[in-house]
Amino acid sequence: MKTLTNKVTSNLSCQKQPGPVAVKNLMLVDADPEVLSLVCSMFEKGDWAVHEASNNQEALEWARERSFQVVITSDKTPAVADVALLGRIRAVRPHTRLIILTGEGTPADVIAAMRNHAFCYFSRPFALDELANMIGRAMEEPCWDDGIEVISATPEWIHVAARCDLATADRIMQFLNEIAELPDPERGQVAAGFRELLLNAIEHGAGLDPTKNVDVEYVRARRMVLCRISDPGPGFTLDEIPHAAVANPEDDPLRHIAIREEHGMRPGGYGVAIAQQFLDQVVYGQQGNEVVLIKYLDPGAGVGS
């Protein structure tokens, strides 16, 4: 195994740089040049050591010998092999955060990764900035339990409980994006609407309290997608949230901005309005802490049609 440090050279190896002793370890498995370059560019402070394993077997041997806080698999191996590696590493290092990269995978593989507590999952093609964001999350988040519990799952219907923090929201979104076999533009519309209301549930319903969970279900039917989000908060009605854009009167479409500034709230308030724009139906339960999102699909669209 090669040990890499901080700076990428022209041949994409990392030169040794003087600095403090590394206190944390990240392992790359048979990384391609763009992923290697990305990861090396993220380590300028010298408090992480980056190691490169040539294959999954070598990665497992090294994980048995020392602790790696983050492991990133190769996109050259099928997802099923990386899920198997995940299970073996976590059997000896339960808190390792493993990010699966793959060029060959299925929704069933994504579910298996979630059940085995993968930190995240990316299949080709993926955006490097999104991968960088998730690597940063894996590096920076405090050491606690994984935050996503699979209650039940098939490729058509997945039900999870998710910890109420923004990093877990990002992870849930990435997993569901990998599971959702939807055509464009419906894929992006469902993701945008779901993300806004998931963040509302975590931030406003649960108050960003990581000791609480939101309940999330995703159902892929023949001609529709349905998502249900339930939070542990007291609920609300739309006329009780003047800080949200959806409550603005027609003659004052920016009223909520002044209200948010008056109460010292961060910019925003567009979540419900965005969801209503991208989805066909947004239905709240009586108490207001449960919402169902519905997107209808054209006949013949995607898998399951």
C-alpha positions as CSV (number, residue, x, y, z in Angstrom):
1,M,0.0,0.0,0.0
2,K,1.2,3.5,-0.9
3,T,1.0,6.2,1.7
4,L,0.2,9.5,0.2
5,T,0.2,12.9,1.7
6,N,-0.7,16.4,0.8
7,K,0.2,17.7,-2.6
8,V,-0.7,16.4,-6.1
9,T,2.2,16.2,-8.6
10,S,1.9,16.0,-12.4
11,N,1.8,12.2,-12.3
12,L,-0.9,12.3,-9.6
13,S,1.2,11.0,-6.7
14,C,1.4,13.0,-3.5
15,Q,4.7,14.3,-2.3
16,K,5.8,14.0,1.3
17,Q,5.4,17.4,3.1
18,P,6.8,18.3,6.5
19,G,4.2,18.9,9.1
20,P,2.5,17.5,12.2
21,V,2.0,13.7,12.7
22,A,-1.1,12.5,11.0
23,V,-3.8,11.6,13.5
24,K,-6.4,10.2,11.1
25,N,-6.2,7.9,8.1
26,L,-8.1,7.8,4.8
27,M,-7.8,4.8,2.4
28,L,-8.4,4.9,-1.3
29,V,-8.8,1.6,-3.1
30,D,-7.4,1.5,-6.7
31,A,-8.5,5.1,-7.3
32,D,-8.6,6.5,-10.8
33,P,-6.6,9.7,-11.5
34,E,-9.5,12.2,-11.0
35,V,-10.6,10.8,-7.7
36,L,-7.0,10.6,-6.5
37,S,-6.4,14.2,-7.5
38,L,-9.6,15.3,-5.8
39,V,-8.8,13.6,-2.5
40,C,-5.2,14.7,-2.4
41,S,-6.2,18.3,-3.0
42,M,-8.5,18.1,0.1
43,F,-5.6,17.5,2.5
44,E,-3.5,20.6,3.1
45,K,-3.5,20.8,6.9
46,G,-1.4,17.7,7.4
47,D,-3.6,16.1,10.0
48,W,-4.7,13.3,7.7
49,A,-2.7,10.6,6.1
50,V,-4.0,9.2,2.7
51,H,-3.2,5.6,1.8
52,E,-3.8,3.8,-1.4
53,A,-4.6,0.1,-1.5
54,S,-4.4,-1.8,-4.9
55,N,-7.5,-3.9,-4.4
56,N,-10.2,-4.9,-1.9
57,Q,-8.3,-7.7,-0.4
58,E,-5.3,-5.4,0.4
59,A,-7.8,-2.8,1.8
60,L,-9.2,-5.4,4.2
61,E,-5.8,-6.5,5.3
62,W,-4.8,-3.0,6.1
63,A,-8.1,-2.2,7.9
64,R,-7.4,-5.2,10.2
65,E,-4.0,-3.8,11.1
66,R,-4.9,-0.1,11.7
67,S,-7.9,2.2,12.0
68,F,-9.1,4.1,9.0
69,Q,-11.7,6.8,9.6
70,V,-12.7,6.9,5.9
71,V,-12.4,4.4,3.1
72,I,-13.3,5.1,-0.5
73,T,-13.7,2.1,-2.8
74,S,-12.7,1.8,-6.4
75,D,-15.3,2.5,-9.1
76,K,-13.7,-0.3,-11.1
77,T,-15.3,-3.0,-8.9
78,P,-18.9,-3.9,-8.9
79,A,-21.0,-2.6,-6.0
80,V,-21.7,-6.1,-4.7
81,A,-18.0,-6.6,-4.1
82,D,-17.7,-3.3,-2.3
83,V,-20.7,-4.0,-0.1
84,A,-19.0,-7.3,0.9
85,L,-15.8,-5.3,1.7
86,L,-17.9,-2.9,3.8
87,G,-19.3,-5.7,5.9
88,R,-15.9,-7.3,6.5
89,I,-14.3,-4.0,7.5
90,R,-17.1,-3.0,9.8
91,A,-16.9,-6.4,11.5
92,V,-13.5,-5.4,12.8
93,R,-13.8,-1.5,12.6
94,P,-17.5,-0.8,13.3
95,H,-17.2,3.0,13.0
96,T,-15.3,3.1,9.6
97,R,-17.1,5.5,7.2
98,L,-17.0,3.8,3.8
99,I,-18.0,5.6,0.6
100,I,-18.8,3.3,-2.2
101,L,-17.9,4.3,-5.7
102,T,-19.0,2.0,-8.5
103,G,-19.4,1.8,-12.2
104,E,-21.8,-1.1,-12.0
105,G,-24.6,-1.3,-9.5
106,T,-28.4,-1.7,-9.0
107,P,-31.0,-0.3,-6.6
108,A,-30.7,-3.5,-4.7
109,D,-27.0,-2.8,-4.2
110,V,-27.8,0.6,-2.8
111,I,-30.2,-0.9,-0.3
112,A,-27.5,-3.5,0.7
113,A,-25.1,-0.6,1.2
114,M,-27.5,1.2,3.5
115,R,-28.3,-1.9,5.5
116,N,-24.5,-2.4,6.0
117,H,-24.1,1.2,7.1
118,A,-22.2,2.6,4.1
119,F,-21.6,6.3,4.6
120,C,-22.6,7.0,1.0
121,Y,-22.9,5.5,-2.4
122,F,-22.0,7.0,-5.9
123,S,-22.4,5.2,-9.2
124,R,-20.9,6.5,-12.5
125,P,-21.4,9.1,-13.7
126,F,-21.1,11.2,-10.6
127,A,-20.2,14.9,-10.0
128,L,-16.8,15.4,-8.4
129,D,-18.1,18.4,-6.4
130,E,-20.8,16.2,-4.9
131,L,-18.3,13.5,-4.1
132,A,-16.0,16.1,-2.5
133,N,-18.9,17.4,-0.3
134,M,-19.6,13.9,0.9
135,I,-15.9,13.1,1.6
136,G,-15.8,16.4,3.6
137,R,-18.9,15.3,5.6
138,A,-17.3,11.9,6.4
139,M,-14.1,13.6,7.5
140,E,-15.7,16.4,9.6
141,E,-18.8,14.9,11.3
142,P,-18.4,13.9,14.9
143,C,-18.0,10.2,15.7
144,W,-21.5,8.9,16.5
145,D,-23.8,6.2,15.2
146,D,-24.5,6.1,11.5
147,G,-27.8,7.9,11.6
148,I,-29.8,6.0,9.0
149,E,-31.8,2.9,10.0
150,V,-33.4,0.8,7.2
151,I,-36.7,-0.3,8.6
152,S,-37.8,-2.1,5.4
153,A,-36.7,-1.9,1.8
154,T,-37.2,-3.1,-1.7
155,P,-36.2,-1.2,-4.8
156,E,-39.8,-0.1,-5.1
157,W,-40.5,0.8,-1.5
158,I,-37.9,1.9,1.1
159,H,-38.7,3.0,4.6
160,V,-35.9,4.5,6.8
161,A,-35.5,6.5,10.0
162,A,-33.0,9.3,9.7
163,R,-31.2,11.3,12.4
164,C,-32.1,15.0,12.4
165,D,-29.0,16.7,11.2
166,L,-28.0,18.3,7.8
167,A,-25.2,15.8,7.1
168,T,-27.7,12.9,7.4
169,A,-30.1,14.7,5.1
170,D,-27.4,14.9,2.4
171,R,-26.7,11.2,2.8
172,I,-30.4,10.3,2.5
173,M,-30.7,12.4,-0.6
174,Q,-27.7,10.7,-2.3
175,F,-28.9,7.2,-1.4
176,L,-32.4,7.9,-2.8
177,N,-31.0,9.5,-5.9
178,E,-29.2,6.3,-6.6
179,I,-32.3,4.2,-5.9
180,A,-34.6,6.3,-8.0
181,E,-34.7,5.0,-11.5
182,L,-36.5,8.0,-13.0
183,P,-36.2,9.8,-16.3
184,D,-35.2,13.4,-16.6
185,P,-36.6,15.9,-15.8
186,E,-38.7,14.0,-13.2
187,R,-35.6,12.8,-11.4
188,G,-34.4,16.3,-10.7
189,Q,-37.9,17.6,-9.8
190,V,-38.6,14.8,-7.3
191,A,-35.1,15.3,-5.7
192,A,-35.6,19.1,-5.4
193,G,-39.0,18.9,-3.9
194,F,-38.1,16.1,-1.5
195,R,-34.9,17.8,-0.4
196,E,-36.7,21.0,0.6
197,L,-39.4,19.3,2.7
198,L,-36.9,16.9,4.3
199,L,-34.8,19.9,5.4
200,N,-37.9,21.6,6.7
201,A,-38.7,18.5,8.8
202,I,-35.2,18.2,10.1
203,E,-34.7,21.9,10.8
204,H,-38.1,23.2,11.8
205,G,-39.9,20.1,12.8
206,A,-37.1,18.5,14.9
207,G,-35.1,21.6,15.6
208,L,-31.9,20.1,14.2
209,D,-31.8,17.8,17.3
210,P,-29.6,14.8,16.5
211,T,-31.2,12.8,19.2
212,K,-34.5,12.8,17.2
213,N,-35.4,11.0,13.9
214,V,-37.5,11.8,10.9
215,D,-39.4,8.9,9.3
216,V,-39.0,8.7,5.5
217,E,-40.7,6.5,2.9
218,Y,-40.1,6.4,-0.9
219,V,-42.5,4.5,-3.1
220,R,-41.9,3.9,-6.8
221,A,-45.2,2.8,-8.4
222,R,-45.9,2.2,-12.0
223,R,-46.9,5.7,-12.9
224,M,-46.1,7.8,-9.9
225,V,-43.5,8.4,-7.2
226,L,-44.7,9.0,-3.6
227,C,-42.6,10.2,-0.7
228,R,-43.8,10.5,2.9
229,I,-41.9,12.5,5.6
230,S,-42.9,12.5,9.2
231,D,-41.1,14.6,11.9
232,P,-41.3,14.5,15.7
233,G,-42.3,18.2,15.9
234,P,-45.6,19.7,17.1
235,G,-46.8,20.4,13.5
236,F,-48.1,23.6,12.0
237,T,-50.7,25.0,9.5
238,L,-49.7,27.2,6.6
239,D,-51.3,30.3,8.1
240,E,-48.9,29.9,11.1
241,I,-45.7,30.3,9.0
242,P,-45.6,33.9,7.7
243,H,-41.8,33.5,7.4
244,A,-42.3,31.1,4.5
245,A,-42.8,32.2,0.9
246,V,-45.9,30.0,0.5
247,A,-47.7,32.3,2.9
248,N,-47.1,35.5,1.0
249,P,-50.1,37.4,-0.3
250,E,-50.4,37.8,-4.0
251,D,-49.7,41.5,-3.8
252,D,-46.6,41.1,-1.6
253,P,-44.6,38.1,-2.9
254,L,-41.5,39.1,-0.8
255,R,-43.2,39.7,2.5
256,H,-41.6,36.6,4.2
257,I,-38.1,38.1,3.6
258,A,-38.8,41.1,5.9
259,I,-40.3,38.8,8.5
260,R,-37.3,36.5,8.5
261,E,-34.9,39.5,8.8
262,E,-37.1,40.9,11.7
263,H,-36.8,37.6,13.6
264,G,-33.1,37.0,12.9
265,M,-33.8,34.0,10.7
266,R,-31.4,32.8,8.0
267,P,-32.4,33.6,4.3
268,G,-34.8,31.1,2.9
269,G,-38.3,30.1,3.4
270,Y,-38.9,28.8,-0.1
271,G,-39.1,25.1,0.8
272,V,-42.9,24.5,0.5
273,A,-43.2,26.8,-2.5
274,I,-40.4,24.9,-4.3
275,A,-41.9,21.6,-3.6
276,Q,-45.3,22.7,-4.8
277,Q,-43.6,24.0,-8.0
278,F,-41.8,20.7,-8.9
279,L,-44.3,18.1,-7.6
280,D,-47.9,17.4,-8.6
281,Q,-49.3,17.2,-5.1
282,V,-48.0,18.2,-1.6
283,V,-50.4,16.9,1.1
284,Y,-50.1,17.7,4.8
285,G,-51.6,15.6,7.5
286,Q,-54.0,17.2,10.1
287,Q,-51.3,17.9,12.6
288,G,-48.9,19.3,10.0
289,N,-45.8,17.2,10.9
290,E,-46.4,14.7,8.2
291,V,-46.4,15.4,4.5
292,V,-46.9,13.2,1.4
293,L,-45.3,14.3,-1.9
294,I,-46.6,12.9,-5.2
295,K,-45.1,13.1,-8.7
296,Y,-47.0,11.5,-11.6
297,L,-45.0,9.9,-14.4
298,D,-45.7,9.6,-18.1
299,P,-46.8,6.1,-19.1
300,G,-43.8,4.0,-19.9
301,A,-41.3,6.2,-18.0
302,G,-38.5,4.3,-16.4
303,V,-38.4,1.0,-14.5
304,G,-41.6,-0.5,-13.3
305,S,-43.8,1.1,-15.9
